[in-house]
Every structure is written in structure tokens, then in C-alpha cells.
């Protein structure tokens, strides 16, 4: 019973922060799943992926009804990013299946450090003023190759860490695809497809340590998603009252908190 309360409350707090800041679930959910709920890094990544899917379904449907999804840009993004998602997810699962216990422990550590680096990179993307960047280079052949490689890398980061839903996709849509008006809805749609594929791989390929199929804790993901329903509503409501510069500081604080939580987890091992 205590565990159920912890899952729902954790989901509510995460939902509140997501609604308040717009920062994607992976950046916040993975540290909570590892440090608070005590899942191992690989299972935390898979569970965070399913949590992201469950919390984005309604938002994705709403943006679809409103016509605020750029399907052309989203399709181009997914063509480049989904191979990265799939390859990285399969590599994690394959590595776990062939490694001895000591090797799996090192793999879990590697995933944790990759998550820390990814969160720091996400913080960097928040600090960039995209309106001042010149993007003419990306209209050349060499620029398009760089674009494809970078979006593939974002997909790989999502596949390995579940991080990148909005905090890496939105900057890419702004920078590479010149999407100025429908980037929020498009990023939700892209993340929904990507996290569905990723969590499916983690859930149904290989065996987890407990002998259950895959590395997704369905109970935790479902209860946290249930808690997120109310939290997201209050977060969105408060974000409208704060706005502007103050909200940006909150975003910085939330991302830094996620980094601190991951570093604390590493110091405990």
C-alpha cells in the first residue's frame, strides 16, 4: 500500500513539474525512478518510456484535433531518429542478455552516466537563443548530412535513456526544420511514436532480472501516470501565472535537480 502511494505521489509531482516547465518526462522521471523508487537504470529507462507514452496520449490527441502537428516535419524527423531509437534500445537489451552479472552492472553504470550527460546537454539546449543562430549551412549537402547524423544521435539518446522527448526534439525542430508555430504539438507526436517503439523493445525483448519479460515495470508506470493527471493540470495552471523569466529559472532549477539526483545515485554505489 505504501508503495502504491509513493508511485502515485511521485507521478503527481512529476506531472506538476512537467506541466509547469514543459520539461519532458524522461529528464525528471528517470532520476526519480532510480533514486526514489529504486529501479535499476535499464528498467528505469524502459519504465520512463512507458510513463512518457501514457502521459502524452491525451496531449497528442488534443494537438491532432487542433491541427497543431506538422506531420511533414515530424515524418522527416522520425525517418532520421527512429533508427537511432531502435538501434540504441536493441543494443542495450542485447548487451544485457550476453553479459555476465559483473558486465551487466557496468552496463547499468554506463547508462546512468549517459543519463547525466544527456541531462546536462538538455540544459545546454535550454540556454541557446535559436533566433540568433544562422542555419543556411544546413541547406547545403554537408549541412543535411550533419542534420541527419544529429537527429539520429537524438534518437539514440532517447533509446538509451528515454530522455529527449521535448527538451531535445523541440530545439531540433526549431533549428533544423524551421518549425516556428507547431513545434510543441509536433514534438509531442514525435516523442509519442519514439517512446512507444522504445518502451515496446524494453518491455517485450529479453528477460529482466526478476524473470519477467522485458525491462518495464508496468505497475509503476501506470500508477505514476494516474498521479500525473492531476499534477499536470495544476502545473499548467501555475505556469500561466508565472511566465517569462521566472519560469525559465524554474526550468533551470528542475534540470539541475535532476542532475543532482543522478549524481547522488552514483555516489551511493
Residue pairs with C-beta under 8 A, 6 or more apart in sequence:
4 223
6 36
6 37
7 37
7 219
7 220
7 223
7 224
7 227
8 223
8 224
8 226
8 227
9 227
10 32
10 36
10 37
10 224
10 227
11 51
11 223
11 224
11 225
11 226
11 227
11 228
11 231
12 227
12 228
12 230
12 231
13 32
13 227
13 231
14 25
14 28
14 29
14 32
14 224
14 227
14 228
14 231
15 55
15 227
15 228
15 229
15 230
15 231
15 232
15 235
16 231
16 232
16 234
16 235
17 23
17 28
17 231
17 235
17 254
18 24
18 25
18 28
18 55
18 228
18 231
18 232
18 235
19 231
19 232
19 233
19 234
19 235
19 236
19 237
19 238
19 239
20 235
20 236
20 238
20 239
20 242
20 247
20 250
21 235
21 239
21 247
21 250
21 251
21 254
22 166
22 184
22 239
22 251
23 122
23 166
23 167
23 251
23 254
23 255
24 52
24 163
24 164
24 165
24 166
24 167
24 191
25 48
25 51
25 52
25 55
25 56
25 162
25 165
26 48
26 49
26 52
26 158
26 161
26 162
26 163
26 164
26 165
27 119
27 122
27 163
27 167
27 254
27 255
27 258
28 254
28 258
29 44
29 47
29 48
29 51
29 52
29 162
29 224
30 41
30 44
30 45
30 48
30 115
30 161
30 162
30 163
30 258
30 262
31 115
31 258
31 261
31 262
31 265
32 261
33 39
33 43
33 44
33 47
33 48
33 220
34 40
34 41
34 44
34 112
34 261
34 262
34 265
35 261
35 262
35 264
35 265
37 44
37 220
39 47
39 217
39 220
40 108
40 209
41 108
41 109
41 111
41 112
41 115
42 92
42 96
42 107
42 108
42 111
42 202
42 215
43 208
43 209
43 215
43 216
43 217
45 92
45 111
45 115
45 160
45 161
45 162
45 202
45 215
46 162
46 198
46 199
46 202
46 203
46 214
46 215
46 216
46 217
47 215
47 216
47 217
47 220
47 221
48 162
49 162
49 195
49 198
49 199
49 202
49 216
50 195
50 199
50 203
50 216
50 218
50 221
51 220
51 221
51 224
51 225
51 228
52 162
52 165
52 191
52 195
52 199
53 192
53 195
53 196
53 199
54 221
54 222
54 225
54 228
55 225
55 228
55 232
56 165
56 188
56 191
56 192
56 195
57 192
59 188
60 69
60 185
60 188
60 189
60 192
63 69
63 184
63 185
63 188
63 189
64 185
64 189
66 185
68 181
68 182
68 184
68 185
69 182
69 185
69 186
69 188
69 189
70 173
70 177
70 179
70 181
70 182
70 183
70 185
70 186
71 189
73 173
73 177
73 179
73 186
74 186
74 189
74 190
76 177
77 151
77 169
77 172
77 173
77 177
77 186
77 190
78 190
78 193
78 194
80 147
80 148
80 151
80 152
80 155
81 151
81 152
81 154
81 155
81 158
81 190
81 194
82 155
82 193
82 194
82 197
83 152
83 155
84 151
84 152
84 153
84 154
84 155
84 156
84 157
84 158
84 159
85 155
85 156
85 158
85 159
85 194
85 197
85 198
86 159
86 197
86 201
87 156
87 159
88 155
88 156
88 157
88 158
88 159
88 160
89 159
89 160
89 197
89 198
89 201
89 202
90 201
90 205
91 160
92 107
92 111
92 159
92 160
92 202
93 201
93 202
93 205
93 206
93 215
94 206
95 103
95 107
96 104
96 107
96 206
96 215
97 206
97 207
99 106
99 107
109 266
109 269
111 160
111 161
112 262
112 265
112 266
113 266
114 157
114 160
114 161
115 161
115 163
115 262
116 259
116 262
116 263
116 266
118 157
118 161
118 163
118 164
119 163
119 255
119 258
119 259
119 262
120 259
121 157
121 168
122 163
122 164
122 167
122 168
122 255
123 252
123 255
123 256
123 259
125 167
125 168
125 171
126 167
126 248
126 251
126 252
126 255
128 171
130 171
130 174
130 175
133 175
135 175
135 176
135 178
137 143
137 146
138 144
138 146
138 147
138 175
138 176
147 176
150 172
150 176
151 172
151 176
154 164
154 168
154 169
154 172
155 194
157 163
157 164
157 168
158 164
158 165
158 168
158 191
158 194
158 195
158 198
159 198
159 201
162 195
162 198
162 199
164 191
164 194
165 187
165 188
165 191
165 194
165 195
166 184
166 187
166 188
166 191
167 255
169 186
169 187
169 190
169 191
170 183
170 184
170 187
173 179
173 183
173 186
173 187
174 180
174 183
179 186
199 216
202 214
202 215
202 216
203 213
203 214
203 215
203 216
203 218
204 213
204 214
205 214
206 213
206 214
206 215
207 213
207 214
208 214
208 215
239 247
242 250
